[in-house]
């Protein structure tokens, strides 16, 4: 019996590593992991790639984000 091994996973380094502290519970460990993922922007990236976005939709979204940023910048001045 031959097991399939993905070489990409074997040679790759883990992106985020959270080491459990002595006496730390699972819930707090998960909280720290989720916080580190959100700080790195990984969740936002994963959610954006969940569905295919047509190039025209991408342009429209980026344009709307740009307008929103510029309006926010004007309001703070």
Secondary structure, DSSP 8 states (H G I E B T S, - for coil): ------HHHHH---S------TT--HHHHHHHHHHHHHHHTHHHHHHHTSS---HHHHHHHHHHHHHHHHHHHHHH-
